[in-house]
């Protein structure tokens, strides 16, 4: 598609759509509070969310909305890290503090470990990170290598992507691929081609941040197709409904990728409610918002559904390295509608 150079640039993920925007339902007055009843009793699994950048309020809202388990991929923190120690501390937090923090709100926390594509371009530091990465890949709660792949599609990004694919193969772990924002179709095809070149089974590979332009090829080649419901830069949930209406639920999963940007940790329950409202069958909704993520990442051997399908109350006295979340024995949910803070 050619773009008029006088027009403002558009995100590549917005270039294609299954339906033109005028054919999509336009219920712009839909309010989340009016549709929560549609998903009462449903469980959700968010396979891509960056909780290290989210608040306790988010955890409370997520638990209330039915999110019972999450996967937090290692990612870029908004500015380049300058030394190996910062990577060590970050990786340690994903298998330590953040896992504990999540448990205090009744949400099971898993993670994927990897060197993100942006920081792969710092070759000196990337070499050091690759030395320690195997030490974290085998930790409890690590369900894959990710998120890895391409950003600017540089030679260094490819070098460290390939090395991490080999790590995943040796560790027998799934791979979580980050597809680039720019030149997405070429980057997605290149990511899959390299994965196949390294002998990875496509059923062990989750290709993330898909759109209508990339998804058919991803599915046709046997990979898992993940879609990120994220305002403006990725997918909106009306587009996601259209995708599921056309393609069904096989090897398709939805995530929020909520991070430090303008994003929504309730993207999955909200999309499920919209699907319900649009008449998509309950079993299809369950597959794309819960079961498919479990099936893909359970290949790690780390996921036991009884950990989050069995009702349990957080221990308000639990501590991690002497620190607590529910201080003084408080409960994980407080009444935020009250003027009084007690």
SVG drawing of the C-alpha trace seen along z (x, -y; Angstrom):
<svg xmlns="http://www.w3.org/2000/svg" viewBox="-26 -17 57 48">
<polyline fill="none" stroke="black" stroke-width="0.4" points="0.0,0.0 1.4,-3.4 1.0,-6.3 0.7,-9.9 3.9,-11.6 1.8,-14.6 -0.4,-12.5 0.6,-11.8 2.2,-8.4 0.0,-5.5 0.9,-2.5 1.4,0.5 -1.0,2.5 -3.8,0.3 -3.3,0.7 -5.5,3.7 -8.8,4.7 -11.2,7.6 -14.1,5.2 -14.1,1.6 -14.7,-0.6 -18.1,-1.7 -19.3,1.9 -18.3,2.4 -20.8,1.9 -20.4,-1.5 -21.8,-1.3 -19.5,-4.0 -21.6,-4.5 -21.0,-1.0 -19.8,-1.2 -17.8,1.5 -19.9,1.3 -23.0,2.0 -21.6,5.3 -19.7,6.9 -22.6,9.2 -22.1,10.8 -18.9,12.5 -19.8,13.3 -18.3,16.6 -15.8,16.8 -12.1,17.2 -9.4,15.4 -5.7,16.0 -3.7,13.1 -0.6,14.5 1.2,11.2 1.1,8.4 3.8,6.4 2.8,6.1 6.1,4.7 4.8,1.4 1.2,1.8 -0.3,0.9 -2.1,2.8 -5.3,1.2 -4.8,3.1 -4.3,6.4 -7.5,5.7 -9.5,4.9 -8.1,7.9 -9.0,10.3 -12.5,8.9 -13.0,9.2 -12.0,12.9 -8.4,12.9 -6.9,15.9 -3.5,16.3 -1.0,14.2 2.3,14.5 4.7,11.6 7.3,11.5 10.7,9.9 10.7,6.7 12.2,3.2 11.6,0.9 11.3,-2.3 15.0,-3.3 18.1,-1.4 19.6,0.6 23.3,-0.3 24.7,2.7 24.3,6.5 23.3,6.0 20.1,4.2 19.1,7.2 19.9,9.6 17.7,7.6 14.9,7.4 14.9,11.1 15.0,11.9 12.0,9.7 10.0,11.7 10.5,15.0 10.5,13.4 8.8,10.3 6.3,9.9 5.3,13.5 4.7,13.0 2.8,9.7 0.5,11.3 -0.3,14.2 -1.4,11.7 -4.3,10.8 -5.2,14.4 -3.6,14.3 -1.1,17.0 2.0,15.4 4.2,17.0 6.8,15.3 9.0,15.7 12.6,14.9 14.5,13.2 16.7,10.4 14.3,8.0 15.0,6.9 15.6,3.2 18.5,4.0 19.9,6.7 21.4,3.8 23.8,3.1 26.2,5.9 28.5,5.7 25.7,5.8 23.7,8.4 26.7,10.8 26.8,10.5 23.0,11.0 23.2,14.2 25.7,15.6 23.2,15.3 20.0,16.0 20.2,19.8 20.4,19.4 16.9,17.9 15.3,19.9 15.1,23.0 13.6,21.2 10.2,22.2 7.4,20.3 9.3,19.7 7.0,20.9 9.0,19.8 11.7,17.7 10.4,14.3 9.5,11.8 12.1,12.0 12.3,11.2 12.6,8.0 12.2,4.3 14.2,2.5 15.1,5.8 18.9,5.2 21.6,7.9 22.2,7.8 18.5,8.4 18.7,11.4 21.8,12.7 20.4,12.7 17.0,13.9 18.7,17.0 20.7,17.6 17.6,17.5 15.7,19.8 18.5,22.3 18.2,21.7 14.5,22.4 15.2,25.6 17.7,26.9 15.4,26.0 12.4,27.5 10.5,24.2 7.9,22.4 8.9,19.2 7.1,15.9 7.8,13.8 7.5,10.0 6.6,8.9 7.7,5.4 5.5,2.3 7.2,1.2 7.1,3.3 5.2,5.9 4.3,8.3 8.0,8.7 9.1,8.9 6.5,11.6 7.4,13.7 11.1,13.4 10.6,14.4 8.7,17.5 11.1,18.5 14.1,18.3 12.2,20.3 11.5,23.0 15.1,22.9 16.2,23.6 14.0,26.6 11.4,25.3 8.0,27.0 5.4,24.3 3.2,25.6 5.9,24.4 5.9,20.9 3.5,18.1 3.7,15.3 2.4,12.1 1.0,8.7 -0.7,10.1 -3.1,8.2 -5.4,9.0 -2.4,8.7 -0.3,11.3 -2.6,13.8 -3.5,16.0 0.1,16.9 0.8,17.5 -2.1,19.9 -1.4,21.6 2.1,22.4 0.9,24.0 2.0,21.3 -0.1,19.9 -1.5,16.4 -1.7,14.0 -3.5,10.7 -2.8,7.7 -5.8,5.5 -4.0,2.2 -5.4,-1.3 -4.3,-2.7 -0.9,-1.0 -2.2,2.6 -5.7,4.1 -9.0,2.7 -11.5,5.2 -14.1,4.6 -11.5,5.7 -10.8,8.7 -14.4,9.7 -14.4,9.5 -11.3,11.8 -12.9,14.4 -16.1,14.3 -14.1,15.0 -11.4,17.4 -12.9,19.1 -10.8,20.0 -8.2,22.5 -4.7,21.5 -5.8,17.9 -5.3,16.1 -5.9,12.6 -3.7,10.6 -3.5,7.0 0.3,6.4 -0.6,3.7 2.6,1.9 3.7,-1.6 2.0,-3.1 -1.7,-3.9 -3.1,-0.4 -5.8,1.6 -5.2,4.6 -8.9,5.5 -8.6,5.8 -9.3,9.5 -12.5,9.4 -13.7,6.4 -13.2,8.2 -14.9,11.3 -17.9,9.1 -18.0,7.5 -17.9,11.0 -20.8,12.1 -22.7,9.0 -22.1,9.7 -23.3,13.3 -20.0,15.3 -20.5,18.7 -19.2,19.1 -16.9,22.0 -15.2,19.9 -14.7,17.1 -13.3,19.5 -10.7,20.8 -9.4,17.4 -9.4,15.8 -8.3,18.8 -7.7,22.3 -5.5,21.7 -2.9,19.8 -2.8,22.6 -2.4,25.2 0.4,23.3 2.5,22.5 1.7,25.7 4.3,27.3 6.8,25.9 5.7,28.3 5.2,25.4 1.5,24.9 -0.9,26.8 -4.4,25.5 -5.3,26.6 -3.1,23.7 -5.7,21.2 -8.9,23.2 -9.1,24.0 -10.5,21.2 -7.9,20.0 -7.5,16.9 -4.2,15.0 -2.3,15.2 -2.3,11.7 0.7,12.6 2.9,13.8 6.2,12.1 8.8,12.0 12.3,11.2 10.7,9.7 8.4,7.5 4.6,7.7 1.8,6.5 -1.2,6.9 0.4,5.0 -1.1,5.3 -3.2,8.2 -5.3,6.1 -7.5,7.7 -6.6,7.6 -9.7,5.6 -10.7,2.3 -13.8,0.1 -12.5,-2.6 -15.9,-4.2 -15.5,-5.3 -14.3,-8.8 -12.7,-7.4 -9.4,-5.7 -9.0,-3.5"/>
</svg>
